[in-house]
Amino acid sequence: MRKLIAAINMTLDGFCDHTAMIADDELHEHYNDLLRNAGALVYGRITYQLMESYWPTVVKNPTGNKPTDDFAVLIDNIPKVVFSHTLKNVGWRNVTLAKRSVEEEILALKHQPGKDICVGSPSLIIAAMKLNLIDEYQLCVHPVIAGSGLPLFKSINDRVILKLLKTKTFSSGTVALYYEPIK
């Protein structure tokens, strides 16, 4: 069975704001490795629209920065599933709109053969957490205190115990923390 990996960037104070992060070549390479091992990406509408508004453009008009351009091609090629109550159609290639509940859709994806599934939308990470569907967390904590924004774990009311699997430190001071839930 495929694993569901919650992979997201966050500030030291727990906020998910892509504009506050350090998106250097080393971080892009880290996410390129993650995408090379992913068979599907799962997004909510907001994250999907953020990604769709930028990365297909980089595929058509590369930046000249290899890690960034590689990321664009990798994310463009991976099948993506989007959860939305408002979107009626999607314009990015390899994208389908989820037709079932989060639980049904993710369980169906997990039972398909292939590489792991990554979820990178804060709202979907929380939904999957509440359903005990996440098999691994890959949290990239940046050495930035944002002070405000969208907190990743704002809707979690129950205690969740995680086991640290490993860490990876970047030259920027960002630390990737790899955890699995203790079930």
N, C-alpha and C positions, 0 to 999 in steps of 0.2 A: 504494500500500500504506500502511496506517495505521502510525503510529509507536507504539512502546511507550515510555512515559515513566515512569521511576522517580522518583516525587515523594514526598519524605519530610522530616519535621522531625528535626533532630538537635541535640545539644548540641555545644559547641565541642570537647569531647573525644571526640566520635564516638558517643555513646549515643542510642538511640531510646527516649525516655521521655516520653510526652505530658504527664505531670504536671510535668515540669521546664521546659516551654516557655512562651513568652509568646504566648498566644492572644488577641491584641487584635483590634480591629475591622479594622485595616490588614492583618493576617495573614489574617483570614477573607476579606476582599475579594480578596486575592491568590489564595487557594484557590478562591474563587467564580469568578474568571476562568479558572482552570485547569479547573474542572468544566464551565464553559460551553463549553469547547472539547474536552471529552471525550465519546467515544461509548460507553465502557465502563470499568468499574473492575474490577480483579483483586485479590482478597484471599486471604490464608490464613485459616485458621479463627480464630486468636486475634484478628487485627485485625478480621475480620468481626464477631465476637461483641462486641468493644469498640464498634464503630460502630453495630451493630444494637441494642445495649442503650441507646443514647442518642438518636440522631438521629430515629428515627420518633416518639419522644415529643415532640420539639421541633416536628415537623410538626403534630402534633395539638394541642399546647399551646405556641404560640409564646412566646418569651421577651420580645418587645417590642424586642429589639436587632436592627435590620435586617440587618446582615452575618451574624449568627449564624442568624437565621431563614431568610435567603436560602440559606445553605449547606445547612441542613437540607432545604429543598425541592429544591435542585439534586441533592444526593446521593441523595435518595429517588427521584428520577425517572430517574436514570441506570441502565442495565442493569449488573448486577454478577455476576461469576463468582467462586465461592468454591472453593478447593482445600482438601479435608479428607479425611482417612482415617477420621474418627470421626463427622462429622455425617451424619445420614441424611436430614434435611429442614431447610429454612430458613424463617424466619417473616417476613422482611422482603420487601416487594414488589420486583419487578424483579430477583430473585436466582435464579441457577441454580447448582447444584453441578456442578463440572467432572467430566466422565466420562472424559476422556483425560489423558495425561501433561501436564506443564507445557509441554513443547515443542510437542506436538501442538495443545493448546488455544490457546496464544498464537499460534502460526503460523496457525491457522484464523481467529482473531480479526483478526490483522493483514491477512489477505487479504480480509476482508469490506469492503465500501464503508462510508464514514462517517468520523466524527471519530476522533481518536487514542485510545489506550488508556492508562490510568494504572494503575500498580501502586504500592501504598503499604505493603505488608507487608514487613518486613525479610527474612523467610525467602524470600519469592517474588522479591524484588529480587536476592538472592544466587543463587537457582536460575536466574533469567533471565540474570543476568550470566554464570554459568558456561556457559550455552548460547548466549552471544553474541546474545541477543534484544533487549537494551535499545538503543534508538536515541538516547535523551536522558536525562540525569540532571538533576533539579531538586531540589537539596539546600538546604533552608532551615536555615542554621546559626545557632543562637540563642546569644547572649552569656551562656551558662550553662555552668559546669563541673560536671557531675553527680558525677564521681568513680567511679561504678559504674553498672551497668545492662546493657542489651542493646546490645552494640556492633554497628553496622550491618555492618561489613566483617569480622567475626570469622572467617568461613570462607573467605576469599579467600586463596589461597596463591600465585597467579600475579600477576605484575605486569600492571596495566591502565593504559594511558596514555589520558588524556582531553584533549580540546581545549576550552578555555574559550570559550563562545559569548557570554555576557554575565553581568552581575551586576545585582542589584537590592537596594538598601539600604533598610531600614525604619527608622522613627523609633525603634523599640525597640532598635535595634542589631543586629537579625537581618539576615543577608545571604543572599539567594537566589543560589545559584551554578548556572548553567546550563552543562552540559557535554555533549559528544557523545564517544563512544568513537572512538579512532583505530583503524580495523580494518586 
